[in-house]
Amino acid sequence: QVQLVESGGGLVQAGGSLRLACAASGITFPIHRMGWYRQAPGKQRELVASMTTTGSTDYVDSAKGRFTISRENAKNTVYLQMNSLRPEDTAVYYCHAVRRRPGSDANYWGQGTQVTVSS
């Protein structure tokens, strides 16, 4: 059974930094893409950053220049270094992994970790 376990969330003041980590277990197949989504109260879940096995990345515009995603493929682990945090970054952050399959991809989600940025 695939499990994604996040760590590293917490409370930080505006301008501070946090590093999130997500370790995937039960993986017996290649993971094409790993990344992070977030959901703030009353808002839709949005992609924050993702990275493919080959290193291609995507970032939400508000994270560019402040957040950095990295990945250890051999360990099925993904990280999100978040710097210059803002109150609007407050949300539950979810780890996400995609397995490519013919016909339809399989998506896996972590339980989420709370990030709170105080002003």
N, C-alpha and C positions, 0 to 999 in steps of 0.2 A: 504494500500500500504506500502510495506516495504521500509524503508529508513535507510541508514547507514550514520551517520554524524561524520566526523573526526574533531579533533582539536589538537593543540599543536605543529604543525610544525613551522619552522622558520629558522633563520640564527644563526649559532653557530660556534665558533672557534674549530679547531681540539683539541681533548681532553675534550671537553665539553659534556654536557648532555642535552637531551630533553626527554619529556614524551608525547607520543601520546595517545589520547583517542578516542574511537569510541563508539557511542551510537546508538543502533538499535531501531527504532520505528515501529509501525504497526505490531509487532510480535504477532501472535496468535497461535504459534506452537513451539515446542522445537527446539532450534538451536544446532545442533550437534557440530559444530566446528566454532570458530571465530579466526581470525588472521589478519596478515598484509603481504602484498606483496609490492614490490617496483619496480619502473621502472626508470632507468637512461636513458638519451638521447642516442639513437642509440643502446640500449640494450633491451633484452627481459624482460618482467615482471618476477620477481622471488619471491618465497616464502621467507619471512624473518623469521616469527615465527607464530605458530598457537597453539591453545589449544582446547581440547575437553571439553565437559561438565564434564567429570570425572577427568579432570586435566592432561591428557596426552598431552605432548608438542612436537613440532618439531621446530628446528631452522636450518637456513642455517649455514654452518660451520663458515663463517666469523662473524656471530653474537654471536656465543657461547662464554660465559664468559663476554660478554659486554652488551648484551641486555637481558631483562627479560620481558616475557609476563605474564599478569595476567588478571583475568576475574571475573566479578561479574555476575553470572548467573541470579540472581533475577532481575537485572537491564538491562540485555542484553547489557552489556558494556564490552569492552576489552581495555586493556592498553598495551603500549609498552614503557618500560623504557629503554632508550638508553644512555649508558655511554661510555666514551672513544671514542667518535665519530671521524671518519676519513673522509678525503675528499672523499674517494670512497664510503662513505655511502650516498652521495648526490644523491637524487632521489625524485620522487613523491611517497609517501607512500599511499597505498590503503587498506582500511579496507575490510575484506572479511568474509562472513558468509555462512555456509552450512546447509541446511535443508535436512535431509534424507527422501527420499520418495521411495516407492517401484518402481523399474524400473530405475529411474534416480534421482539423487540428484538435488536440486535447489540451485543455487549459487547467492549470492547477493553481490553487490559492492558499496563502497562509491565513492565519487567524487574525492578523493585524497587530500593529503596535502603535500606541498613542504617542504622538508628538505634540507638545504644547509649547508655544512660544509666547512668552509674556512681554508686554510692552513696557 
